[in-house]
């Protein structure tokens, strides 16, 4: 493994928006959408406009993050 973190942007069908997904060398994954709208405090306006979307967002444990993480490690194993 010669990388530290990989980043991609994918369309999330759950929140109906583009989200950034980061996969780290240690096997963890982070969703920037989740980090911005759920895990941290946002302004009232942002919370109001995003509330319906965030109720269904599962964060890094969602299928989109998991699929990208598996894809990254599969490609890495294949290249090695």
C-alpha contacts under 8 A as a table, 3 or more apart, distances in Angstrom:
res1	aa1	res2	aa2	distance
1	X	25	X	7.64
1	X	76	X	6.99
3	X	6	X	7.36
3	X	25	X	6.84
4	X	24	X	6.03
4	X	25	X	5.26
5	X	22	X	6.62
5	X	23	X	5.55
5	X	24	X	4.41
5	X	25	X	5.97
6	X	22	X	5.63
6	X	23	X	5.20
6	X	24	X	6.52
7	X	20	X	6.97
7	X	21	X	5.68
7	X	22	X	4.50
7	X	23	X	6.44
8	X	20	X	5.70
8	X	21	X	5.41
8	X	22	X	6.67
9	X	18	X	6.49
9	X	19	X	5.52
9	X	20	X	4.35
9	X	21	X	6.11
10	X	18	X	5.56
10	X	19	X	5.59
10	X	20	X	6.49
10	X	21	X	7.52
11	X	16	X	7.09
11	X	17	X	5.75
11	X	18	X	4.29
11	X	19	X	6.12
12	X	15	X	5.82
12	X	16	X	5.60
12	X	17	X	5.65
12	X	18	X	5.93
12	X	19	X	6.41
12	X	64	X	7.14
13	X	16	X	4.87
13	X	17	X	7.19
14	X	53	X	7.38
14	X	56	X	6.79
14	X	57	X	6.68
15	X	53	X	4.92
15	X	54	X	7.24
15	X	56	X	7.38
15	X	57	X	6.71
16	X	53	X	7.91
19	X	31	X	6.93
19	X	32	X	6.44
19	X	33	X	5.61
20	X	31	X	5.92
20	X	32	X	5.25
20	X	33	X	6.79
21	X	29	X	7.02
21	X	30	X	5.76
21	X	31	X	4.71
21	X	32	X	6.24
21	X	65	X	6.47
21	X	68	X	7.94
22	X	29	X	5.54
22	X	30	X	5.15
22	X	31	X	6.48
22	X	32	X	7.71
23	X	27	X	6.81
23	X	28	X	5.93
23	X	29	X	4.40
23	X	30	X	6.55
23	X	68	X	7.97
23	X	69	X	6.04
23	X	72	X	7.86
24	X	27	X	5.59
24	X	28	X	5.37
24	X	29	X	6.15
25	X	28	X	7.32
27	X	69	X	7.51
29	X	60	X	5.90
29	X	65	X	6.58
29	X	66	X	7.69
29	X	69	X	6.70
30	X	34	X	7.94
30	X	35	X	7.66
30	X	59	X	7.50
30	X	60	X	5.17
30	X	65	X	7.40
31	X	34	X	5.34
31	X	35	X	6.31
31	X	59	X	6.01
31	X	60	X	5.46
31	X	65	X	7.01
32	X	35	X	4.95
32	X	36	X	6.04
33	X	36	X	5.25
33	X	37	X	6.06
33	X	38	X	7.85
33	X	59	X	7.81
34	X	37	X	5.47
34	X	38	X	5.19
34	X	39	X	6.22
34	X	54	X	7.76
34	X	57	X	7.12
34	X	58	X	7.80
34	X	59	X	5.06
34	X	60	X	7.52
35	X	38	X	5.83
35	X	39	X	4.82
35	X	40	X	6.13
35	X	59	X	7.85
36	X	39	X	6.50
36	X	40	X	5.91
36	X	41	X	7.86
36	X	42	X	7.28
37	X	40	X	6.45
37	X	41	X	7.33
37	X	42	X	6.33
37	X	46	X	7.66
37	X	47	X	7.08
37	X	50	X	7.28
37	X	54	X	7.00
38	X	41	X	7.25
38	X	54	X	6.65
42	X	46	X	6.12
42	X	47	X	6.19
43	X	46	X	5.31
43	X	47	X	6.26
44	X	47	X	5.10
44	X	48	X	6.08
45	X	48	X	5.11
45	X	49	X	6.29
46	X	49	X	5.30
46	X	50	X	5.97
47	X	50	X	5.16
47	X	51	X	5.51
48	X	51	X	5.40
49	X	52	X	7.60
50	X	53	X	5.33
50	X	54	X	6.03
51	X	54	X	5.22
51	X	55	X	6.25
52	X	55	X	5.48
52	X	56	X	7.33
53	X	56	X	5.86
53	X	57	X	6.51
54	X	57	X	4.93
57	X	62	X	7.62
58	X	61	X	5.95
58	X	62	X	5.21
59	X	62	X	5.77
59	X	65	X	7.99
60	X	65	X	5.66
60	X	66	X	7.36
61	X	65	X	6.55
61	X	66	X	6.44
62	X	65	X	5.61
62	X	66	X	6.25
63	X	66	X	5.01
63	X	67	X	5.84
64	X	67	X	5.24
64	X	68	X	6.29
65	X	68	X	5.28
65	X	69	X	6.11
66	X	69	X	5.12
66	X	70	X	6.16
67	X	70	X	5.19
67	X	71	X	6.11
68	X	71	X	4.94
68	X	72	X	6.16
69	X	72	X	5.18
69	X	73	X	6.41
70	X	73	X	5.29
70	X	74	X	5.96
71	X	74	X	5.09
71	X	75	X	6.14
72	X	75	X	5.30
72	X	76	X	6.16
73	X	76	X	4.86
73	X	77	X	6.02
74	X	77	X	5.17
74	X	78	X	6.13
75	X	78	X	5.06
75	X	79	X	6.13
76	X	79	X	5.18
76	X	80	X	6.32
77	X	80	X	5.23
